[in-house]
């Protein structure tokens, strides 16, 4: 049984779709990682086909993310508006549809986003009535989620989306009528439902067999009498289909089931009990479909098979009973090929017919057409035999395919190009190529080699037998190998079969006897970067268009890898610089214990400008924490300069206010184009007297000896590097024995989409509840909890100081 949270979300998704005449919808909910939104419920679409959209980082340029960040509705009536505002969305889903995104919240808390897909309305804005209806659904959902949260339910989502079937179009109810027919007298007793089926008033029904047969089509009257005779002589029921002549002259199909209920005796013919079922038009349609010269089966919008005709059974080589009611990808695995997934996705979103050739098994091809509708997709099948393995979507008798087909064939390369702009490491580039390039062309194997000192080294592989590529790792540019020669010549090399590859390079080790290969040079700005190898499980041709696209994409991949190599170099330099500048060991004093920790962010350049320090001065023990704006080498270098400046001022005997003011003026004089926050505290280990100065930095936390913990309210000045005459007031405190002072940077408490006060409260609660033997253990606990956030855009610095009783 689904949980209460799932039921609330599912109800909202269905209500939202119905309120704006949509055909699909869902709810994105915040996850356990504050930087991530996850699709919690998906109504009207199969989740399998939309896996890339299950998980969204809140900072990505997609409408669901912007709606969550800004807490404003994003209404896109058509593809043109979506392309203008969110080209990344249309690169992945280049189909003519409208989309609406409404934020869901309760009070000051953000829960997620309600999303609806609907037919496009080019040139027409979303109506006021639809906007109002959708807003009402979102507000009700926010209220329901707030209520669940108040009851203790965690309103977060970290699992897969729950699939929800939308209600089908209204259909006439199934009606069953009952009658009793005395074969001796001809009297007929009919219930009210039977009279309704026969389109006559119950009070006006004549009550005789003649009155009943008058309502039937003339050719079925004899059939009714034949059923009566057969039933009279049989111990079991007799079933026959009849046609009812309606008041408008048209006929409807009925099914009559009759049974003798009184054994014959003393000349009695007996009594028949009958049930009449109104079959509607379904049976006629099914019979008509069985007479067509093509296979037909239908899917609901979640991919479940609802109907199969006779020829489809034969073409699919599966019994109807094994197909109906099952998910298509489970019983027809070939239908789940990535290329066919694209076609299925195209049909569901564009509502245009899609045609393609599908390989069901070796040398067993089907011409497949998808015809989408409100409640599902009708699929037609015909056996065919292509002249060669198709490299693009072509359907016999249809030309080069529908516009939706062509869009589907193009969008993955476009999506690859956009995704590559967001990949910053060599591994991320390789993952993007694997996820976007391989499915786009039906490939199964990928290898990327990078050039280093005239040798090619394996950087990424997938799909090849384990260890097979090891023999080529580190090959020289003089080797007679296609992966080498594609780079040295700058020309791609395509082999439509493994036999062609073996003939061109005699003796080359092969990982398979059947397949095709493409070797692409990775060259950026005229400089060689490496080679990319694409592998295919079956022989295939490469059309001129495919060769052109693959060559162009290879250039994009090379540029991304070159940029990633520079990133890796800069990141290593920044990490080295920061590791050298952060204190490796903190001073050990008799009455004070300190512990410092640093944790890099998980986005962009891994290191930033956060730092901490502990300095023994003539005024006492100086505790310093700061945060330079930005990441990378520049931020780390500025951090080093500020750390040195603070140490120099502190060791020169300056008071806390002079230390911070002097550091501020120095940063302005250096003019690095960066600002920084800082908190400088001087503690007397013996008396506990403390002086603190803040420059735009988060307030420290103070845990008292009884473990009660408060967020201090210390007046402070603006961040460093802005105003040379800025004032930085000094705050006097007293640290009792057993008290713990916590200094931290905002990366520990600030998360996109969450109020920073909530993050500070979580940290305060953690410090207050911690009952550990040492300050180092407490620092480890805080960092361990921070690591649970898989997406941390900012780095973290933490400094704890405890004063113990001198006695």
C-alpha positions in Angstrom: 0.0 0.0 0.0 1.5 3.4 -1.0 2.4 5.7 1.9 0.4 8.8 2.7 3.0 11.0 1.0 2.8 9.1 -2.3 -1.0 9.2 -2.3 -1.1 13.0 -1.7 1.4 13.6 -4.5 -0.4 11.2 -6.9 -3.7 12.9 -6.3 -2.2 16.3 -6.9 -0.6 15.2 -10.1 -3.8 13.8 -11.5 -5.8 16.9 -10.4 -3.2 19.2 -12.0 -3.3 17.3 -15.4 -7.1 17.3 -15.5 -7.4 21.0 -14.4 -5.5 22.3 -17.5 -6.5 19.6 -20.1 -3.0 18.1 -20.0 -1.9 14.6 -20.9 0.9 14.1 -18.3 2.2 15.5 -15.1 4.3 15.0 -12.0 5.7 16.4 -8.9 9.3 17.2 -8.2 10.2 17.1 -4.5 13.2 18.1 -2.6 15.5 15.3 -1.8 17.8 14.4 1.2 20.4 16.4 -0.7 19.2 20.0 -0.6 20.7 20.8 -4.0 18.7 18.1 -5.7 15.1 17.8 -6.8 13.8 14.3 -7.6 10.7 13.3 -9.6 8.5 11.7 -6.9 5.4 11.0 -9.0 4.9 10.7 -12.8 1.4 10.5 -14.2 0.5 9.6 -17.8 4.1 8.7 -19.0 6.3 5.7 -18.5 9.1 6.5 -16.1 11.5 4.3 -18.0 11.5 6.6 -21.0 12.2 9.7 -18.9 15.0 8.5 -16.6 17.3 11.4 -17.5 14.8 13.8 -16.0 14.3 11.9 -12.7 17.0 14.0 -10.9 17.5 17.7 -11.3 20.1 19.9 -9.7 18.4 23.1 -8.5 21.0 25.3 -10.2 20.5 23.8 -13.7 18.9 25.9 -16.5 15.6 24.0 -16.6 12.2 25.4 -15.9 11.5 23.1 -13.0 14.7 24.3 -11.3 14.0 28.0 -12.0 10.5 27.6 -10.6 11.9 26.0 -7.4 14.6 28.6 -7.0 12.5 31.7 -7.7 9.2 30.3 -6.2 7.4 31.5 -9.3 5.3 29.8 -11.9 6.9 29.1 -15.3 4.3 28.8 -18.1 5.4 27.7 -21.5 2.5 27.4 -24.0 4.5 26.0 -26.9 7.9 24.8 -28.1 8.9 28.2 -29.4 8.6 29.9 -26.0 10.3 27.0 -24.4 13.2 27.2 -26.9 13.6 30.9 -26.3 13.7 30.7 -22.5 15.0 27.2 -21.9 17.0 25.8 -24.9 18.5 23.0 -22.8 15.0 21.6 -22.2 14.2 21.6 -25.9 17.5 20.1 -26.8 16.5 17.0 -24.8 12.8 17.0 -25.7 12.5 18.8 -29.1 8.8 18.2 -29.5 5.8 20.5 -29.8 4.2 20.5 -26.4 3.2 23.0 -23.7 4.5 22.8 -20.2 3.5 24.4 -16.9 5.6 24.5 -13.7 4.2 25.8 -10.4 6.2 25.9 -7.1 4.8 24.0 -4.1 5.5 25.3 -0.6 4.0 25.7 2.8 4.7 29.0 4.7 8.4 29.8 4.2 9.3 26.2 3.3 9.8 25.0 -0.3 8.7 21.5 -1.0 9.0 21.2 -4.7 7.4 21.9 -8.1 4.2 20.7 -9.8 4.7 20.0 -13.5 2.1 19.4 -16.3 2.5 18.7 -20.0 -0.3 19.6 -22.4 -0.8 20.1 -26.1 0.9 23.2 -27.4 -1.1 26.3 -28.1 1.2 28.4 -30.4 0.6 32.1 -30.1 -1.9 31.7 -27.3 -1.0 32.3 -23.7 -2.2 30.0 -20.9 -5.7 31.1 -20.0 -6.4 32.8 -16.7 -8.8 30.0 -15.8 -6.1 27.3 -16.3 -3.5 29.4 -14.4 -5.9 29.8 -11.5 -6.9 26.1 -11.4 -3.3 24.9 -11.4 -2.4 27.4 -8.7 -5.2 26.1 -6.6 -3.9 22.5 -7.0 -0.4 23.6 -6.0 -1.7 25.5 -3.0 -3.7 22.6 -1.8 -0.7 20.3 -2.3 1.5 22.7 -0.3 -1.1 22.7 2.5 -1.3 18.9 2.5 2.5 18.5 2.6 2.9 21.1 5.4 0.3 19.1 7.4 2.3 15.9 6.8 5.5 17.6 7.8 3.7 18.8 11.0 2.8 15.2 11.8 6.4 14.1 11.5 6.5 12.9 7.9 9.8 13.6 6.1 8.6 15.5 3.0 11.6 14.5 0.9 12.1 12.0 -1.9 15.1 9.9 -2.6 13.6 7.0 -4.5 12.3 6.3 -8.0 9.2 8.1 -9.2 5.8 6.4 -8.5 4.0 5.7 -11.7 0.4 6.9 -11.9 -2.2 6.0 -14.5 -4.4 8.9 -15.5 -8.2 8.2 -15.7 -9.2 7.1 -19.2 -11.8 8.9 -21.3 -15.3 8.2 -20.0 -16.8 5.0 -21.5 -20.4 3.7 -21.4 -20.9 1.5 -18.3 -21.2 -2.2 -18.8 -24.9 -3.1 -18.4 -26.3 -6.6 -17.6 -30.0 -7.3 -17.8 -31.9 -10.4 -16.5 -35.0 -12.1 -17.8 -37.1 -15.3 -17.2 -38.8 -16.9 -20.2 -41.5 -19.5 -19.7 -41.2 -21.7 -22.8 -44.7 -23.1 -22.3 -46.6 -19.8 -22.2 -44.3 -17.4 -23.9 -44.3 -15.1 -20.9 -41.2 -13.1 -20.3 -40.3 -11.3 -17.1 -37.6 -8.7 -17.5 -35.8 -6.5 -14.9 -35.4 -2.8 -15.3 -31.8 -3.0 -16.5 -32.8 -5.3 -19.4 -35.5 -2.9 -20.4 -33.0 0.0 -20.3 -30.7 -2.0 -22.6 -33.7 -2.7 -24.9 -34.5 1.0 -24.8 -38.0 0.6 -23.5 -39.7 1.6 -20.3 -40.2 -1.2 -17.8 -43.8 -0.5 -17.4 -44.4 -0.5 -21.2 -42.7 -3.8 -21.8 -45.3 -6.3 -23.1 -44.1 -9.2 -21.0 -44.2 -11.7 -23.9 -41.6 -13.3 -26.2 -43.2 -11.4 -29.1 -42.6 -8.1 -27.4 -38.9 -9.1 -26.9 -38.3 -10.3 -30.4 -39.9 -7.1 -31.8 -36.9 -5.2 -30.4 -34.3 -7.5 -32.1 -33.0 -7.2 -35.6 -35.1 -9.4 -37.9 -32.2 -11.7 -38.7 -31.6 -12.5 -35.1 -35.1 -13.5 -34.1 -34.6 -17.1 -35.4 -31.3 -17.1 -33.5 -33.0 -16.4 -30.3 -35.4 -19.2 -30.8 -32.5 -21.5 -31.7 -30.8 -20.6 -28.4 -34.0 -21.4 -26.5 -34.3 -24.8 -28.1 -30.6 -25.6 -27.5 -30.9 -24.5 -23.9 -34.0 -26.5 -23.3 -32.2 -29.6 -24.3 -28.9 -28.8 -22.5 -27.9 -28.9 -18.9 -25.4 -26.1 -19.4 -25.6 -22.5 -20.5 -25.8 -21.5 -24.2 -24.3 -18.3 -25.4 -25.1 -16.3 -28.5 -24.4 -12.8 -29.8 -27.5 -10.9 -31.0 -28.1 -7.4 -32.3 -30.5 -5.0 -30.8 -32.3 -2.5 -33.1 -32.3 0.8 -31.3 -34.9 3.6 -31.5 -32.7 5.4 -34.1 -32.7 2.3 -36.3 -29.0 1.4 -35.6 -28.1 -1.9 -34.0 -26.1 -2.7 -30.9 -24.3 -5.9 -30.1 -25.5 -7.9 -27.2 -24.5 -11.2 -25.7 -27.2 -13.6 -24.5 -26.5 -16.4 -22.0 -29.4 -18.7 -21.4 -29.9 -21.7 -19.2 -32.9 -24.1 -18.5 -33.9 -23.7 -14.9 -36.8 -26.2 -14.7 -36.4 -29.8 -15.9 -38.9 -30.8 -18.5 -41.7 -33.0 -17.3 -45.4 -33.6 -17.9 -45.0 -32.0 -21.3 -43.5 -28.8 -19.9 -40.9 -27.2 -22.3 -39.2 -25.7 -19.3 -38.1 -22.2 -18.2 -35.1 -20.2 -19.4 -33.1 -17.8 -17.3 -31.2 -15.4 -19.5 -28.6 -12.6 -19.0 -28.1 -9.9 -21.7 -24.8 -8.1 -21.6 -24.4 -4.8 -23.6 -21.1 -5.3 -25.3 -21.0 -1.8 -26.9 -18.7 -1.4 -29.9 -15.6 -3.0 -28.4 -16.2 -6.5 -29.7 -17.0 -5.2 -33.2 -13.8 -3.2 -33.3 -11.7 -6.1 -32.1 -13.2 -8.3 -34.9 -12.5 -5.6 -37.4 -8.9 -5.3 -36.3 -8.4 -9.0 -36.7 -9.3 -8.8 -40.4 -6.7 -6.1 -41.2 -3.5 -7.2 -43.0 -1.2 -5.9 -40.3 -0.4 -6.6 -36.8 -2.0 -4.3 -34.2 -1.5 -3.9 -30.5 -2.2 -1.0 -28.2 -0.4 0.4 -25.2 -1.7 2.6 -22.4 0.3 5.7 -21.6 2.5 3.8 -19.1 3.5 1.2 -21.7 1.1 -1.6 -20.6 -0.3 -3.8 -23.5 -4.1 -3.5 -23.6 -5.0 -5.2 -26.9 -3.4 -7.6 -29.4 -4.9 -8.7 -32.7 -4.4 -12.1 -34.4 -1.6 -11.1 -36.8 0.3 -9.3 -34.0 0.4 -12.5 -32.1 1.9 -14.2 -35.1 4.5 -11.5 -35.8 5.5 -11.2 -32.2 5.6 -14.9 -31.8 3.8 -14.6 -28.4 0.3 -15.7 -27.3 -2.2 -12.9 -26.6 -2.6 -14.2 -23.1 1.1 -13.7 -22.5 1.0 -10.1 -23.8 -2.1 -8.4 -22.6 -1.7 -6.7 -19.3 2.1 -6.9 -19.3 4.5 -4.0 -19.7 5.8 -3.9 -23.3 9.5 -3.8 -22.4 9.1 -6.9 -20.1 7.6 -9.2 -22.7 9.2 -7.6 -25.8 12.8 -6.8 -24.8 13.7 -5.6 -28.3 11.2 -2.8 -28.0 13.3 -1.3 -25.2 16.3 -0.6 -27.5 17.5 3.1 -26.9 16.7 4.0 -30.5 13.1 2.7 -30.2 12.8 4.4 -26.8 13.4 7.7 -28.6 10.6 6.9 -31.1 8.2 5.9 -28.3 9.1 9.1 -26.4 8.6 11.2 -29.5 5.1 9.7 -30.1 4.0 10.4 -26.5 5.1 14.0 -26.4 4.5 15.1 -29.9 1.2 13.3 -30.5 2.4 12.8 -34.1 2.7 9.4 -35.8 6.2 7.9 -35.7 7.5 5.2 -38.1 10.7 3.1 -37.8 12.3 -0.2 -38.6 12.9 -2.5 -35.7 15.1 -5.6 -35.4 13.2 -8.2 -33.4 15.9 -10.9 -33.8 18.7 -11.7 -36.3 17.3 -11.1 -39.8 13.8 -10.6 -38.4 12.7 -7.0 -39.1 9.4 -5.3 -38.5 8.1 -2.0 -39.9 6.6 -0.3 -36.8 4.3 2.7 -36.7 3.2 4.4 -33.5 -0.1 6.3 -33.5 -0.5 8.2 -30.2 -3.8 9.3 -28.6 -5.2 10.6 -25.4 -5.2 7.3 -23.5 -2.3 5.5 -25.2 -0.5 4.4 -28.4 -1.7 2.1 -31.1 1.1 0.2 -32.7 1.0 -1.4 -36.2 3.4 -4.1 -37.3 4.4 -5.5 -40.7 7.1 -8.0 -41.6 9.8 -6.5 -43.8 13.4 -7.0 -44.9 15.6 -3.9 -45.3 18.3 -3.9 -48.0 20.8 -2.9 -45.4 21.0 -2.2 -41.7 19.3 1.3 -41.5 21.4 4.1 -40.1 18.4 6.4 -40.0 14.6 6.2 -39.5 13.0 5.1 -42.8 9.6 3.5 -43.3 8.6 1.8 -46.5 5.9 3.8 -48.1 6.4 6.8 -45.8 9.5 8.3 -47.2 12.2 9.6 -44.8 9.9 9.7 -41.8 7.7 12.2 -40.0 9.1 15.5 -38.7 9.0 14.0 -35.2 11.2 11.1 -36.5 13.8 13.6 -37.7 13.7 15.6 -34.5 14.2 12.4 -32.5 17.2 11.5 -34.6 18.8 14.9 -34.1 18.1 15.8 -30.4 20.7 13.5 -28.8 23.7 15.1 -30.6 22.3 18.5 -29.7 21.8 17.3 -26.1 25.4 16.0 -26.1 26.7 19.3 -27.2 24.9 21.2 -24.4 25.8 18.6 -21.8 29.5 18.8 -22.7 29.4 22.5 -21.9 28.6 21.5 -18.3 31.2 18.8 -17.9 34.3 20.0 -16.3 36.4 16.9 -15.6 37.6 14.2 -18.0 35.5 11.7 -16.2 32.4 13.9 -16.5 33.1 14.4 -20.2 33.4 10.6 -20.7 30.2 9.9 -18.8 28.3 12.5 -21.0 29.6 10.8 -24.2 28.5 7.4 -22.9 25.0 8.6 -21.9 24.3 10.7 -25.0 26.4 9.6 -27.9 26.1 5.9 -27.7 22.3 5.8 -27.5 22.0 8.3 -30.3 23.7 6.0 -32.8 22.8 2.6 -31.3 26.3 1.9 -30.1 27.3 -0.5 -27.2 31.0 0.1 -26.8 33.0 3.2 -26.2 36.7 3.9 -25.5 38.5 7.2 -25.1 42.3 7.4 -25.4 44.2 10.6 -24.5 47.6 11.7 -25.9 50.5 12.2 -23.6 54.1 12.5 -24.8 53.3 10.8 -28.2 51.6 7.8 -26.6 47.9 7.1 -26.3 46.6 6.1 -22.9 43.2 4.6 -22.1 41.1 7.2 -20.2 37.6 5.6 -20.3 36.0 2.4 -21.6 32.6 0.8 -21.4 31.1 -2.3 -23.1 34.4 -4.0 -24.1 35.4 -7.3 -22.6 37.3 -6.9 -19.3 41.0 -6.4 -20.0 40.7 -6.5 -23.8 41.9 -2.8 -24.2 44.8 -3.1 -21.8 47.0 -4.3 -24.7 46.5 -1.0 -26.5 47.2 1.2 -23.4 50.2 3.4 -24.0 50.7 2.6 -27.7 53.1 4.9 -29.6 51.9 7.2 -32.4 54.0 5.1 -34.8 51.8 1.9 -34.2 49.8 0.6 -37.1 46.4 0.8 -35.4 43.2 2.5 -36.5 42.9 4.3 -33.2 46.4 5.8 -33.8 46.0 6.5 -37.5 42.7 8.3 -37.1 44.5 10.8 -34.8 47.8 11.1 -36.9 45.8 11.6 -40.1 43.0 13.7 -38.6 40.4 11.6 -40.5 37.7 9.4 -39.0 37.8 5.7 -40.0 34.5 3.7 -40.3 34.3 -0.1 -40.6 30.8 -1.5 -41.4 31.8 -5.0 -40.3 34.5 -6.6 -38.2 35.6 -8.4 -41.4 36.4 -5.0 -43.0 38.4 -4.1 -39.9 40.4 -7.3 -40.0 41.1 -6.9 -43.7 42.4 -3.4 -43.3 44.6 -4.3 -40.3 45.7 -7.9 -40.6 46.5 -9.5 -37.2 44.8 -6.8 -35.1 43.1 -8.4 -32.0 39.3 -8.3 -32.2 36.9 -8.4 -29.3 34.1 -9.8 -31.4 33.5 -11.5 -34.7 30.3 -9.6 -35.5 29.8 -5.8 -35.3 31.0 -2.5 -36.7 33.4 0.2 -35.5 34.0 3.9 -35.8 37.4 5.5 -35.0 37.2 9.3 -34.4 40.1 11.7 -34.1 39.9 14.0 -31.1 41.5 17.3 -32.2 40.9 20.7 -30.6 42.1 24.0 -32.1 44.4 22.0 -34.4 46.1 20.2 -31.5 45.7 16.4 -31.1 44.0 15.3 -27.9 43.3 11.6 -28.4 41.0 9.1 -30.1 37.4 7.9 -29.6 36.3 4.4 -30.5 32.6 3.5 -31.0 31.5 -0.1 -31.1 28.3 -1.7 -32.5 27.0 -5.2 -31.9 25.9 -5.8 -35.5 27.2 -4.8 -38.9 25.8 -1.5 -40.0 26.3 1.2 -42.6 27.1 4.8 -41.8 25.2 7.4 -43.8 27.0 10.5 -45.0 24.9 12.5 -42.5 26.0 10.2 -39.6 29.6 10.5 -40.6 29.4 14.2 -40.7 27.7 14.5 -37.3 30.1 12.0 -35.6 33.1 13.9 -37.0 31.7 17.2 -35.7 30.8 15.7 -32.3 34.3 14.4 -32.1 35.6 17.9 -32.3 33.3 19.0 -29.5 34.4 16.1 -27.4 38.0 17.0 -28.0 37.5 20.6 -26.9 35.7 19.4 -23.8 38.5 17.0 -22.9 41.1 19.7 -23.5 39.2 22.0 -21.2 38.9 19.2 -18.7 42.6 18.6 -18.8 43.3 22.2 -18.0 40.7 22.0 -15.2 42.4 19.0 -13.7 45.8 20.7 -13.8 44.4 23.9 -12.2 42.5 21.9 -9.7 45.6 20.0 -8.7 47.5 23.2 -8.4 44.8 24.8 -6.3 44.6 21.8 -4.0 48.3 21.8 -3.5 48.3 25.5 -2.8 45.5 25.3 -0.3 47.0 22.2 1.4 50.2 24.2 1.8 48.5 27.2 3.2 46.0 25.6 5.7 47.6 24.8 9.1 48.8 21.2 9.3 49.0 21.3 13.1 47.3 23.6 15.6 49.0 24.9 18.7 48.5 22.8 21.9 47.8 24.8 25.1 47.3 23.7 28.6 43.8 25.1 29.1 42.4 25.3 25.6 41.6 22.6 23.0 41.1 23.4 19.3 40.1 21.4 16.3 39.9 22.5 12.6 38.5 20.9 9.6 38.2 21.7 5.8 35.9 20.1 3.3 36.0 20.9 -0.4 32.8 21.4 -2.4 31.5 19.0 -5.0 30.9 21.4 -7.9 33.2 23.3 -10.2 36.7 23.8 -8.9 36.8 21.5 -5.9 38.8 23.9 -3.7 37.9 27.5 -2.7 39.0 30.3 -0.4 37.8 29.1 3.0 40.5 29.0 5.7 41.0 28.8 9.4 44.0 29.4 11.7 45.0 29.4 15.4 47.8 31.9 16.4 49.5 32.3 19.7 49.9 36.0 20.3 50.9 38.2 23.2 47.2 39.2 23.7 46.1 35.5 23.9 45.1 32.7 21.5 43.8 34.1 18.2 41.1 32.0 16.5 40.6 33.0 12.8 38.2 31.8 10.1 37.5 33.4 6.7 36.0 32.8 3.3 37.3 34.3 0.1 34.7 34.7 -2.7 35.1 32.2 -5.5 37.0 29.0 -6.2 40.2 27.8 -7.8 43.7 29.1 -7.9 42.8 32.7 -7.6 40.7 32.2 -4.5 43.3 29.9 -2.9 46.0 32.5 -3.6 44.0 35.3 -2.1 43.2 33.1 0.9 47.0 32.6 1.4 47.6 36.4 1.2 44.9 37.1 3.8 46.0 34.3 6.1 49.6 35.7 6.0 48.3 39.3 6.6 46.2 38.3 9.6 49.1 36.4 11.1 51.5 39.3 10.6 49.1 41.8 12.2 48.3 39.5 15.1 51.9 38.7 15.9 52.8 42.4 15.8 50.6 42.9 18.9 47.7 44.7 17.3 44.3 44.5 19.0 41.5 42.6 17.2 40.0 45.7 15.6 43.3 46.8 14.1 44.0 43.3 12.8 40.7 43.1 10.9 40.9 46.8 9.7 44.5 46.4 8.5 43.6 43.2 6.6 40.7 45.0 5.0 43.0 47.8 3.7 45.6 45.3 2.5 43.0 43.4 0.5 41.8 46.6 -1.1 45.4 47.6 -2.0 46.1 44.2 -3.5 43.0 44.6 -5.7 42.5 40.9 -6.6 38.9 41.6 -7.6 37.6 39.5 -4.7 36.0 40.1 -1.3 36.2 38.0 1.8 34.4 37.5 5.1 36.3 36.9 8.4 35.8 36.3 12.1 38.7 37.1 14.4 38.6 36.0 18.1 41.2 36.5 20.8 40.8 34.2 23.8 42.6 34.4 27.2 43.0 30.7 28.1 43.3 31.4 31.8 40.5 33.9 32.4 38.2 33.0 29.5 37.9 36.7 28.5 37.3 36.9 24.8 37.2 39.6 22.2 35.6 39.0 18.8 35.4 41.0 15.6 33.2 40.0 12.6 33.6 41.2 9.0 30.5 40.0 7.1 30.9 36.5 8.5 28.3 34.1 10.0 27.6 34.4 13.7 29.6 32.0 15.9 27.9 29.4 18.1 28.6 29.1 21.8 27.9 25.9 23.8 27.7 26.5 27.5 29.0 24.0 30.1 25.4 22.7 30.5 25.4 21.9 26.7 22.8 24.6 25.9 23.9 26.2 22.7 23.1 29.6 21.3 23.8 31.6 18.2 25.7 34.6 19.3 24.5 38.1 18.2 27.7 40.0 17.7 27.6 43.4 15.9 30.0 43.4 13.0 31.2 45.3 9.9 31.0 44.7 6.1 33.0 42.1 4.3 36.7 42.8 3.6 37.8 44.4 0.4 34.9 46.9 -0.1 35.4 50.1 2.0 38.9 51.1 3.2 37.4 53.0 6.2 35.0 50.4 7.3 34.4 50.1 11.0 34.7 46.7 12.8 33.4 46.8 16.4 34.9 44.7 19.2 32.6 42.3 21.2 33.5 41.2 24.7 32.6 37.6 25.7 33.4 35.3 28.6 34.0 31.6 28.0 33.4 29.6 31.1 35.3 26.3 31.7 33.7 23.7 29.6 32.3 26.1 27.0 32.9 25.4 23.3 33.1 28.2 20.6 32.2 27.2 17.0 33.4 29.2 14.0 32.4 28.1 10.5 31.9 29.3 6.9 28.6 29.6 5.2 29.1 26.5 3.1 28.3 24.4 6.2 24.8 26.0 6.7 23.8 27.5 3.3 22.0 25.3 0.8 20.1 26.4 -2.3 16.4 26.3 -1.8 16.7 26.2 2.0 16.7 29.1 4.4 20.1 29.6 5.9 18.5 29.9 9.3 17.4 26.3 9.0 21.0 25.2 8.3 22.3 27.2 11.3 19.7 25.6 13.5 20.7 22.1 12.3 24.3 22.9 13.2 23.3 24.3 16.6 21.3 21.2 17.4 24.2 19.0 16.3 26.7 20.8 18.6 24.2 20.8 21.5 23.5 17.1 21.3 27.1 16.0 20.7 28.4 14.1 23.7 31.9 13.0 22.6 35.2 12.5 24.3 37.2 15.1 22.4 36.8 18.2 20.3 38.3 16.4 17.3 35.5 13.8 17.5 32.9 16.6 17.5 34.5 18.2 14.5 34.5 14.9 12.7 30.8 14.5 13.5 29.9 17.9 12.0 31.9 17.2 8.8 30.5 13.6 8.5 27.0 15.1 8.5 28.0 17.6 5.9 29.3 14.9 3.6 25.9 13.3 3.5 25.0 16.2 1.1 26.0 14.8 -2.2 25.9 18.2 -3.9 27.8 20.9 -2.0 28.4 24.0 -4.2 30.6 25.7 -1.6 33.6 24.5 0.5 33.5 24.3 4.3 35.8 25.5 7.0 35.2 24.6 10.7 37.1 25.7 13.8 36.1 24.6 17.3 37.7 25.9 20.5 37.0 24.6 24.1 38.2 26.1 27.4 38.8 23.7 30.2 39.0 24.3 34.0 42.6 25.2 34.9 42.2 23.1 38.1 
